[in-house]
Amino acid sequence: MADVDDYDKLTPEQREAKDKEDRAREAAEQAALPYRWRQELGEVDIYVPVPKGTRGKDLVVNIKKNRLSVGLKGKEPIMEGELCKDIQVDESTWTIEDQATVLVHLEKISRMEWWENVLKHHPKIDVRKINPEPGKLSDLDGETR
């Protein structure tokens, strides 16, 4: 992989500058998405803002093994597409919080893998830069650590 070889040839100062630039680009790309998301090894939580006062009956949420769609009835979906990895549908849920945010909780099938993105067509994050909570490090297999 040329990027890794190039990165290895950088000085510590160049690496720090590149990492800072990559983090800024990544943050801007993620901020432009119509949702926020966070993950742990076994799960992904997606926060989709909706108009204040939205109720469950106003929503159309479809969670499938490899697809996700969240939107308001009668409107284009807020987010829709193929998931980057398969999920456990029966263990995945959604709720509405404060009548303003749809929280979609997805249980990963592969519990030892970080996701680069939620939907395949959205920008990726660099999973090599993820710093898991210290207490969770023991949950990782050797290669993932």
Helices and strands as residue ranges (DSSP letters): H 2-8, H 12-31, E 36-40, E 43-49, G 56-58, E 59-63, E 67-72, E 79-82, G 89-91, E 93-97, E 101-107, G 127-129, G 134-139
